[in-house]
């Protein structure tokens, strides 16, 4: 009725003494379909009764006659077949499945089973849909559930609380469908664990000889230690790229806290010695209490209000970890229950209450030292129960981290010091406030660039000129730092000197250009070989706009050297950019500048500015100019308020300095200005004296008549003798009395001391002695000699 087969997994006759304590039993009908399936058979082959009842028993046997487990692997067992006879001789079969003895051909299967069960790696097998079939003891320890509890379930069904388990189920199906292994490194807290762990999980298909995927296997290992090491290295690596991006002390401290929280600590405080914030080197820290200013603070939870905040100072007692690490000069790690921490908490109840409220369990205090100087300290705190307390490895990481941050903080300190020097030099060379002048009402503003940028060379000035005129100047030195500020000071001094000799705007810019273009003649050969700024030859490049406003004629002459043109706003509110030839930047040399002259109605606004005002407001210069015109035409209470309104449009942070000069023009009352055309005849001198005295009487200045007669007599006589026609006398009554005599000659008189027997040379000496100041300015048709006489009436 059946054939005897004596090797593993083949059909064999029943043995009279089969070890039924290890046997699994099944019953089939006469057609070979399973009608009974015991629990031992289920445990051995993995099939539940509902999966095999009614199926042909041949489905459990492979083509080679070996038994196969539900997951497709071969089973080390013997199948014994015994017919069940009834009256018709055959009613079915009794199948007895006896586990192998581990000898002979079944030894390989036992070894395979032992490898699976005793492997230190956590191993599991799931079917193609992701439902678990088997797991070894290591996986049992990981999941906390036995094989019987997880069989037939998805991971998301017996492991709850984290979306990664659902992702693992999806990966299982993907591996089963593609036949390609996958690798993942989840960081997850498993049931029964106090904290999350890092895991390395290999998910790979189990294929037969034909490449058909029957199941999917998992091999997982706890890589928390390697993960922590990688995280520490990644933290230090990230610190190298994220810390020090700006040269701002507070910004650098904040970058340090952002790197450390929450990846490394739950709370970080960065405290610095107060001189550091001013860019100075602090003195040595002595043992004992120490006062520090908080530069930055970051935490993963709300902090009590009674703790120091960024910008506030705090006196740390000698028992605090902060004072200890500063005194010792080395990093220290503490457990919260350490005696040193207990003494600190006793001295500072606020910190003790915080530690208890947030559950602090460990902390590290690290001094910030750079170039042999202590700048402050950093306190790292861990309170999350899922984190391990700080250990020796963490201490080494903090030392590397703070070493990097210390260099960046010291660079920021040095930059702050240099920037402070530049700003101090800049402000010392700029006007201290609005200049009082009868020709214009002014409002001035200077805004340095953002905190991470050195001070630039932007500048402005308001220069009183003879004849009640005023010079308005705005300039911009290319570059930043002390060099730019010093060059700005040189240019400002040069402009004042050249304006004092009353040069026209184009000639004044020509002299400035010569000064910069020939600056290389005074520097060393090595300095000449150094690269120039922004590709402009010479020592340094600069732009400038110089304007001269005459309140008597109501005209303004101006010229510019590579500088933005000013904006003119008329009294009716209409504004426009002045059409002014651009001219080359200063320092190029041998290129001409052009002067433009325009009539400016009384009450007009003339706005002079540097390019930082335009560059910081919009990418489109035309759009920026339109915004500026609208800002200048808005109604405001005063000129100072208007200047504030214009600068309010500049966004933060500024990449360049901004200088702004707004002038509202005035016209001198015609009753305070008189002039006469004089013939080229010495007989007219007496008539000129009489007219001058009559004007003084009309102005109520009879007391000034004697000096004025002498000045008029001398200047008119010199114009007639040594000058040429036309000759013009003009008196201007302003804060002082101004006498001007113009003629058609360009010959300038010289002041000299006359000897005893000289017949001339005493007139100008008397004029210089009796007046406040005198001078000569040249015009296109000749020259004008002027003298200013102070008024005794005030």
C-alpha positions in Angstrom: 0.0 0.0 0.0 2.9 2.4 0.5 6.6 2.6 0.0 9.1 2.5 2.8 11.5 5.6 2.9 14.1 5.8 5.5 15.5 9.4 5.2 14.5 12.8 6.6 11.1 14.1 5.7 10.2 11.0 3.6 7.1 8.8 4.0 8.1 5.8 6.3 6.2 3.0 7.9 5.1 3.5 11.5 7.6 2.3 14.1 6.3 0.2 16.9 8.0 2.4 19.5 7.7 5.9 18.1 8.4 8.7 20.6 4.9 10.1 20.7 5.9 12.6 23.4 7.8 14.5 20.6 5.4 13.6 17.7 2.9 15.7 16.0 -0.3 13.9 14.8 -2.5 14.5 11.8 -5.4 12.5 10.3 -6.5 12.5 6.6 -9.4 11.0 4.7 -9.0 8.4 2.1 -8.3 11.2 -0.5 -5.4 12.5 1.5 -7.1 15.7 2.8 -6.4 16.7 6.4 -9.3 16.2 8.8 -7.4 16.5 12.0 -4.4 18.7 13.1 -2.9 18.5 16.5 -1.4 21.4 18.5 2.0 19.7 18.4 1.8 19.7 14.6 1.0 23.4 14.6 4.0 24.1 16.9 6.3 22.1 14.7 5.2 23.2 11.2 3.7 26.6 12.0 0.3 26.0 10.4 -2.8 26.7 12.4 -5.7 24.1 12.1 -7.7 26.5 10.0 -4.9 26.7 7.5 -4.5 23.0 6.8 -7.9 21.3 7.4 -9.3 20.3 4.1 -6.1 20.7 2.3 -4.2 17.8 0.7 -1.4 16.6 2.9 0.9 16.7 -0.1 0.9 20.5 0.2 3.0 20.1 3.3 5.7 18.1 1.5 8.2 19.7 -0.9 8.9 18.3 -4.4 11.9 16.5 -3.0 9.8 14.8 -0.3 11.0 17.0 2.6 8.7 18.7 5.1 8.5 22.4 4.9 7.6 24.9 7.6 4.9 27.4 7.0 7.7 30.1 6.4 9.3 27.9 3.7 12.2 26.5 5.6 12.9 22.8 5.8 11.9 21.0 9.0 14.2 18.4 10.6 11.5 15.8 11.1 10.3 12.3 10.0 6.8 11.7 8.6 5.3 8.3 9.4 2.1 7.2 7.6 -0.3 4.5 8.9 -3.6 3.5 7.1 -6.8 3.7 9.1 -9.0 0.6 8.0 -12.7 0.3 8.3 -15.1 -2.3 7.0 -14.3 -1.2 3.5 -10.6 -1.7 4.2 -9.5 2.0 4.1 -11.0 5.0 5.7 -8.0 7.4 5.9 -4.4 7.8 7.1 -2.7 8.6 10.4 0.3 10.8 10.0 2.9 11.0 12.8 5.5 13.7 12.4 8.5 13.1 14.7 11.2 15.8 15.2 14.7 14.9 14.1 17.2 13.5 16.5 20.1 15.7 15.3 22.0 12.9 13.7 22.7 12.0 10.2 21.2 14.1 7.5 19.1 16.2 10.0 22.1 17.7 11.7 22.3 20.7 9.4 18.8 21.6 10.2 19.5 21.5 14.0 22.5 23.7 13.5 20.5 26.2 11.5 17.8 26.2 14.2 20.4 26.7 17.0 22.0 29.6 15.1 18.6 31.3 14.8 17.7 30.7 18.4 21.0 31.5 20.0 22.1 34.4 17.8 22.9 37.5 19.9 21.3 39.6 17.2 17.6 40.1 17.5 16.1 38.0 14.6 12.6 37.6 13.4 10.8 36.2 10.3 7.6 37.7 8.8 5.5 36.5 5.9 5.1 38.6 2.7 2.4 40.7 4.3 4.5 41.7 7.3 2.9 39.4 9.8 5.4 37.8 12.2 6.0 34.0 12.0 9.0 33.5 14.2 11.4 35.3 16.5 14.5 34.3 18.5 15.2 34.8 22.1 17.1 38.0 21.6 14.1 39.5 19.7 11.9 38.2 22.5 14.1 40.3 24.9 13.7 43.4 22.7 9.9 43.2 22.1 9.0 41.8 25.5 6.6 39.4 23.8 6.9 35.7 23.1 6.8 34.1 19.7 3.3 32.8 20.4 2.1 36.3 21.3 3.4 37.9 18.1 2.7 35.2 15.5 0.4 36.4 12.8 0.5 40.1 13.9 2.0 43.2 12.3 4.6 45.1 14.3 2.3 48.1 14.6 -0.2 45.7 16.3 2.0 44.5 19.1 4.4 47.4 19.3 2.6 50.7 20.0 3.4 54.3 20.6 5.7 55.2 17.7 5.1 55.7 13.9 8.4 53.9 13.1 6.7 50.5 13.7 4.2 51.2 10.9 7.0 52.2 8.7 8.7 48.9 9.4 5.6 47.0 8.3 5.6 49.0 5.0 9.3 48.3 4.5 8.6 44.6 5.0 6.0 44.5 2.2 8.3 46.6 0.0 11.2 44.1 0.5 8.8 41.1 -0.2 7.6 42.7 -3.4 11.0 44.0 -4.7 13.2 41.2 -3.4 15.8 43.9 -2.4 17.2 44.2 1.1 16.9 47.5 3.0 18.6 49.0 5.9 17.3 51.5 8.4 18.4 53.1 11.7 15.4 54.0 13.8 15.8 55.8 17.1 12.9 54.5 19.2 11.8 53.7 22.7 10.5 50.1 22.9 7.9 48.9 25.4 9.3 48.4 28.8 12.4 50.6 28.1 13.2 53.7 30.1 14.6 55.6 27.1 14.9 55.5 23.3 17.7 53.5 21.6 19.4 53.7 18.3 18.9 50.5 16.3 20.5 49.2 13.1 17.9 47.0 11.3 18.6 44.9 8.2 15.5 43.8 6.4 16.1 41.1 3.7 14.1 38.6 1.7 14.2 34.8 2.2 14.2 33.2 -1.3 14.1 29.7 -2.6 16.5 28.3 -5.2 14.2 29.8 -7.9 14.5 33.3 -6.4 10.9 33.3 -5.2 10.4 35.3 -1.9 8.7 33.2 0.7 9.3 35.4 3.7 11.1 38.5 5.1 13.7 38.4 7.9 14.8 41.1 10.4 18.2 41.4 12.0 18.4 44.2 14.6 21.2 45.4 16.9 21.4 48.1 19.5 23.8 50.7 18.2 23.3 53.3 21.0 26.9 53.6 21.8 28.0 54.0 18.2 25.1 56.4 17.7 26.2 58.5 20.7 29.7 58.7 19.4 28.6 59.7 15.9 26.3 62.3 17.5 29.1 63.8 19.5 31.3 64.0 16.4 28.5 65.5 14.4 27.9 68.1 17.1 31.5 69.2 17.0 31.5 69.2 13.2 28.3 71.3 13.1 29.8 73.7 15.6 32.7 74.4 13.2 30.2 75.5 10.5 27.5 77.2 12.6 29.4 79.0 15.3 31.2 82.1 14.3 29.2 83.0 11.2 28.9 86.6 12.6 31.4 88.8 14.4 28.8 89.7 17.0 29.5 88.6 20.6 25.9 88.0 21.5 25.1 86.4 18.2 28.0 84.0 18.5 26.9 83.0 22.0 23.4 82.4 20.7 24.8 80.2 17.9 26.5 78.1 20.5 23.3 77.5 22.4 21.4 76.7 19.3 24.0 74.0 18.4 23.9 72.4 21.9 20.1 72.5 22.6 18.3 70.1 22.3 20.9 67.7 20.7 23.4 67.7 23.6 21.7 69.4 26.6 18.3 70.6 27.8 19.5 74.0 29.1 22.6 76.0 28.2 23.7 79.3 29.8 26.6 81.4 28.3 27.9 84.0 30.7 30.8 86.4 29.9 32.9 88.8 31.8 31.6 92.3 31.3 34.7 93.8 29.6 34.2 91.3 26.8 31.0 93.0 25.6 33.0 96.3 25.2 35.7 94.4 23.2 38.2 94.7 26.0 40.4 91.9 27.5 39.1 91.0 31.0 41.5 90.7 33.9 42.4 87.4 35.5 39.6 85.7 37.5 40.5 85.1 41.1 39.0 82.3 43.2 35.7 83.4 44.9 32.5 84.9 43.8 32.4 86.2 40.3 30.0 88.6 38.4 29.1 87.7 34.9 26.7 89.0 32.3 24.5 86.5 30.5 25.1 86.6 26.8 22.8 83.8 25.7 20.4 81.3 27.1 18.4 78.4 25.5 16.2 75.7 27.0 13.6 73.2 25.9 11.1 74.4 28.5 9.9 77.6 30.1 12.2 79.1 32.8 11.2 80.8 36.0 11.2 84.6 36.0 13.6 85.0 38.9 16.5 83.5 36.9 19.0 85.8 35.1 18.0 86.6 31.5 20.3 87.5 28.6 21.7 90.9 29.1 21.5 90.8 32.9 24.4 90.4 35.3 24.5 87.7 38.1 26.9 87.3 40.9 27.8 83.6 41.2 28.9 82.4 44.7 32.2 80.7 45.1 30.4 77.3 45.6 28.8 77.4 42.1 30.1 75.2 39.3 30.6 78.4 37.3 32.9 80.1 39.8 34.8 76.8 40.4 35.5 76.2 36.7 36.7 79.8 36.2 39.0 79.6 39.2 40.4 76.2 38.2 40.5 76.9 34.5 39.1 73.5 33.5 35.8 71.8 32.7 34.0 69.9 35.4 31.0 67.5 35.4 28.7 67.0 38.4 26.0 64.7 39.3 23.1 66.6 40.9 23.5 64.7 44.1 27.2 65.6 44.5 28.2 67.4 47.7 29.6 70.4 45.6 26.2 70.8 44.0 24.4 70.6 47.3 26.6 73.5 48.6 25.8 75.5 45.5 22.0 74.9 46.0 22.3 76.0 49.6 23.9 79.3 48.5 21.4 79.8 45.6 17.9 78.6 46.5 16.6 79.9 43.1 18.8 77.4 41.2 17.9 74.7 43.7 14.2 75.3 43.1 14.8 75.2 39.3 16.8 71.9 39.5 14.0 70.3 41.5 11.2 71.7 39.2 12.8 70.5 36.0 14.5 67.4 37.3 18.1 68.2 36.7 20.3 65.1 37.0 23.7 66.3 35.8 25.6 69.3 34.6 28.9 70.4 33.0 30.6 73.8 33.6 33.2 74.8 31.0 35.4 77.9 31.1 35.7 79.9 27.8 39.4 80.5 27.2 41.0 81.9 24.1 44.6 82.9 23.6 45.4 82.5 27.3 42.5 84.7 28.5 39.3 83.6 30.2 36.3 85.2 28.7 33.5 83.5 30.6 31.8 80.2 31.1 29.2 77.9 29.7 26.9 75.7 31.8 25.3 72.7 30.2 22.3 71.0 32.1 20.5 67.8 31.4 17.2 67.1 33.0 15.3 64.8 30.6 14.9 61.4 32.1 15.5 59.8 28.7 19.0 61.2 28.5 22.0 59.5 30.2 23.8 61.7 32.8 26.8 63.5 31.5 29.9 61.3 31.4 33.6 61.5 30.5 32.9 61.3 26.8 30.5 64.2 27.1 33.1 66.2 29.0 35.6 65.7 26.2 32.9 66.9 23.6 32.2 70.0 25.6 35.8 70.9 25.7 36.2 70.6 22.0 32.9 72.5 21.4 33.9 75.4 23.7 37.4 75.5 22.3 35.9 76.3 18.9 33.3 78.7 20.4 36.1 80.5 22.4 38.0 81.4 19.3 34.9 82.7 17.6 33.9 84.8 20.7 37.4 86.2 21.0 37.3 87.1 17.3 34.0 88.8 17.9 35.5 90.6 20.9 38.5 91.8 18.9 36.2 93.0 16.1 34.0 94.8 18.6 37.0 96.6 19.9 38.2 97.6 16.4 34.7 98.6 15.4 34.4 100.7 18.5 37.6 102.5 17.7 36.5 103.1 14.2 33.1 104.4 15.3 34.7 106.7 17.9 37.0 108.1 15.3 34.1 108.4 12.9 31.9 110.3 15.4 34.8 112.5 16.5 35.3 113.7 13.0 31.6 114.3 12.2 29.7 117.4 13.2 28.3 117.0 16.7 24.8 118.2 15.7 22.9 120.5 13.3 24.9 123.6 12.3 23.3 126.9 12.9 23.6 129.0 9.7 21.5 131.9 8.3 21.5 130.3 4.8 20.1 126.9 5.7 18.4 124.9 8.4 20.0 121.5 8.6 19.3 118.0 10.0 22.0 115.3 9.8 22.1 111.6 10.5 24.8 108.9 10.5 23.9 105.3 10.9 26.8 102.7 11.0 26.3 99.4 9.3 25.0 96.3 11.2 26.8 94.9 14.2 28.7 92.3 12.1 30.2 95.0 9.8 33.1 97.4 10.5 32.5 101.1 10.6 32.7 102.6 7.1 33.9 106.0 5.8 30.7 107.8 5.3 30.8 111.5 6.3 29.1 114.8 5.9 29.8 118.4 6.8 28.2 121.9 6.8 30.9 124.6 6.2 30.2 128.3 6.7 31.6 130.3 3.7 32.2 134.1 3.2 29.3 136.2 1.9 26.7 134.3 4.1 27.1 131.3 1.9 27.3 127.7 3.1 29.1 124.6 1.8 27.2 121.3 2.0 29.3 118.1 1.6 28.7 114.4 1.8 31.3 111.7 1.0 31.8 108.0 1.2 35.2 106.2 1.5 35.3 102.8 0.0 35.9 100.0 2.5 35.4 99.7 6.3 37.5 99.8 9.4 40.0 102.2 10.9 41.7 102.8 7.6 38.4 104.0 6.0 37.7 106.2 9.1 41.1 107.7 9.0 40.9 108.4 5.3 37.5 110.0 5.9 39.1 112.3 8.4 41.8 113.3 6.0 39.2 114.1 3.3 37.0 116.1 5.6 40.0 118.2 6.7 41.0 118.7 3.1 37.5 119.8 2.1 37.4 122.3 4.9 40.8 123.6 4.0 39.9 123.9 0.3 36.5 125.4 1.1 38.2 128.0 3.3 40.1 129.4 0.3 36.7 129.5 -1.5 37.4 127.1 -4.4 34.5 126.4 -6.7 33.0 122.8 -6.4 34.7 121.4 -9.5 38.1 122.8 -8.5 37.7 121.5 -4.9 37.0 118.0 -6.2 40.0 118.2 -8.5 42.3 118.9 -5.6 40.8 116.0 -3.6 41.3 113.7 -6.5 45.0 114.8 -6.8 45.4 114.2 -3.1 44.2 110.6 -3.3 45.7 109.7 -6.7 49.2 110.8 -5.5 48.9 109.2 -2.1 51.1 106.3 -3.3 54.1 108.6 -3.5 54.1 108.7 0.3 53.8 105.0 1.1 56.4 102.2 1.1 57.1 99.9 -1.8 55.4 97.0 -0.1 52.3 99.0 0.6 52.2 100.0 -3.1 52.2 96.4 -4.1 49.2 95.6 -1.8 45.9 95.2 -3.6 43.7 98.3 -3.8 40.1 98.6 -2.7 37.4 97.7 -5.1 39.8 98.0 -8.1 40.2 101.8 -7.7 43.8 102.9 -8.1 45.5 104.9 -5.4 45.6 104.4 -1.7 41.8 104.1 -1.3 38.7 105.0 -3.4 36.1 107.6 -2.4 33.1 109.5 -3.6 32.0 113.0 -2.8 29.4 115.6 -3.4 30.1 119.3 -2.7 27.5 122.1 -3.0 27.7 125.8 -2.3 24.4 127.6 -1.5 24.2 131.4 -1.7 21.3 132.8 0.3 21.6 136.2 -1.4 21.1 135.1 -4.9 19.2 131.9 -4.1 21.5 129.8 -6.2 23.3 126.6 -5.5 26.4 125.4 -7.4 27.4 121.7 -7.0 29.7 119.0 -8.4 30.0 115.3 -7.6 32.7 112.6 -7.9 31.0 109.3 -8.4 28.4 110.1 -5.7 24.6 109.8 -5.9 23.0 113.0 -7.1 21.0 114.9 -4.4 17.2 115.2 -4.3 15.6 118.6 -4.4 12.1 119.1 -3.1 10.4 122.4 -3.9 8.1 124.3 -1.5 5.1 123.0 -3.4 6.0 119.4 -2.5 7.3 118.3 -5.9 10.6 116.5 -5.8 13.2 115.3 -8.3 16.8 114.1 -8.5 19.1 117.0 -9.5 20.4 116.6 -13.0 24.1 116.7 -12.1 27.1 115.3 -14.1 28.3 112.3 -12.3 32.1 112.7 -12.5 34.6 109.9 -11.7 35.3 108.7 -8.2 38.1 110.3 -6.4 41.5 108.7 -6.8 41.4 108.0 -10.6 43.3 111.2 -11.4 43.4 113.4 -14.5 39.7 113.3 -15.2 37.6 116.5 -15.1 34.6 117.4 -12.9 31.7 119.6 -13.9 29.8 122.2 -11.8 26.1 122.7 -12.3 24.3 125.8 -11.0 20.6 125.9 -10.2 18.2 128.3 -8.6 16.7 127.1 -5.4 13.5 128.7 -4.2 13.3 129.7 -0.5 12.0 126.9 1.7 13.2 124.1 -0.6 14.7 120.9 0.7 18.0 119.7 -0.5 18.8 116.1 0.5 22.4 114.8 0.3 23.1 111.2 1.1 25.5 108.2 0.6 24.6 105.1 -1.4 24.0 103.1 1.7 20.6 104.8 1.9 19.6 103.4 -1.5 21.3 100.0 -1.3 19.7 99.1 2.0 16.2 99.9 0.9 15.6 98.2 -2.4 17.4 96.2 -5.1 16.1 98.7 -7.7 17.8 102.1 -7.4 14.9 103.9 -9.2 12.4 102.4 -6.8 14.6 103.4 -3.9 14.8 107.0 -5.2 11.0 107.1 -5.6 10.6 106.0 -2.0 13.1 108.6 -0.9 11.2 111.4 -2.7 7.9 110.3 -1.2 9.5 110.3 2.3 10.9 113.8 1.8 7.6 115.2 0.7 5.5 113.9 3.6 4.3 116.5 6.2 6.3 116.4 9.4 6.6 118.7 12.4 10.3 119.5 12.0 13.3 118.8 9.9 14.7 116.5 12.5 11.5 114.4 12.4 11.8 114.3 8.6 15.3 112.9 8.9 14.1 110.2 11.3 11.3 109.3 8.9 13.7 108.9 6.0 16.0 106.6 8.0 13.0 104.6 9.3 12.8 103.2 5.8 16.2 101.5 6.1 15.8 97.8 7.0 17.9 96.0 9.5 20.5 94.8 9.4 22.3 97.4 7.3 25.1 96.1 5.1 26.6 99.6 4.6 26.8 102.9 6.5 24.2 105.6 5.8 24.9 109.4 6.0 22.1 111.9 5.4 22.2 115.7 5.3 18.9 117.6 4.7 19.0 121.3 4.3 16.0 123.7 4.1 17.1 126.9 2.2 16.5 130.5 3.2 16.8 133.7 1.3 18.3 136.8 3.0 15.9 139.7 3.2 16.6 142.3 0.5 16.6 145.0 3.2 19.8 143.4 4.6 21.7 143.4 1.3 22.8 146.6 -0.6 25.1 146.8 -3.6 26.5 149.4 -6.0 28.2 149.5 -9.3 31.2 151.8 -9.1 33.1 153.6 -11.9 36.9 153.0 -12.2 37.7 156.4 -10.7 39.4 157.2 -7.4 37.0 160.1 -6.9 34.2 157.5 -6.2 35.8 156.3 -3.0 34.3 159.1 -0.9 30.9 158.4 -2.4 31.3 154.7 -1.6 32.1 155.6 2.0 29.0 157.8 2.3 26.7 155.2 0.8 28.0 152.6 3.2 27.5 154.9 6.2 23.9 155.6 5.1 23.1 151.9 4.9 24.6 151.3 8.4 22.4 154.1 9.7 19.3 152.4 8.1 20.3 149.2 9.8 21.0 150.8 13.2 24.7 150.1 13.1 26.1 153.6 13.5 28.7 152.3 15.9 30.3 150.3 13.2 30.6 153.2 10.8 34.3 154.0 11.5 35.7 150.6 10.8 33.3 150.1 7.9 34.4 153.4 6.3 38.1 152.3 6.6 37.4 148.9 5.1 35.3 150.2 2.2 37.9 152.9 1.5 40.8 150.4 1.4 39.1 147.7 -0.7 37.6 150.1 -3.2 40.9 152.0 -3.6 42.7 148.7 -4.2 40.1 147.6 -6.8 40.5 150.9 -8.7 44.3 150.9 -8.6 45.1 147.3 -9.2 41.9 145.7 -10.5 39.7 146.3 -13.5 36.1 147.0 -14.4 33.4 146.3 -13.5 33.8 147.2 -9.8 31.0 146.4 -7.4 30.5 147.1 -3.7 28.2 145.0 -1.6 27.2 145.1 2.1 25.5 142.2 3.8 23.9 142.6 7.2 23.8 139.1 8.8 25.1 137.9 12.1 28.1 140.0 11.1 28.6 142.8 8.7 30.2 141.6 5.4 31.8 144.0 3.0 32.6 142.7 -0.5 34.4 144.5 -3.4 34.5 142.7 -6.7 36.5 143.6 -9.8 37.4 142.1 -13.2 41.0 141.2 -12.3 42.3 137.9 -11.1 45.3 139.5 -9.3 45.1 138.8 -5.6 46.3 141.4 -3.0 49.0 140.3 -0.5 49.1 141.1 3.1 52.6 142.4 4.1 54.1 144.4 6.9 55.2 147.9 5.6 58.6 149.2 6.5 59.2 152.7 8.1 59.7 154.6 4.8 57.2 152.5 2.6 54.3 154.6 1.2 51.9 151.6 0.9 51.3 148.2 2.4 49.4 149.3 5.5 45.8 149.3 4.2 45.2 145.5 4.2 47.1 145.2 7.5 44.6 147.6 9.1 41.7 145.7 7.5 43.0 142.4 9.0 43.5 144.0 12.4 40.1 145.6 12.6 37.9 142.9 11.1 37.1 139.4 12.2 38.5 137.8 9.0 39.1 138.6 5.4 39.9 136.8 2.2 39.7 136.5 -1.6 37.5 134.3 -3.8 37.8 133.9 -7.5 35.0 134.0 -10.0 34.7 133.4 -13.7 35.0 137.1 -14.4 37.5 138.1 -11.7 37.7 138.1 -8.0 35.9 139.3 -4.8 37.7 140.6 -1.7 35.7 140.3 1.4 35.9 141.2 5.1 33.7 140.2 8.0 33.2 142.7 10.8 31.8 141.5 14.1 28.8 143.6 15.4 29.1 145.1 18.9 25.3 145.1 19.1 25.2 141.3 19.0 
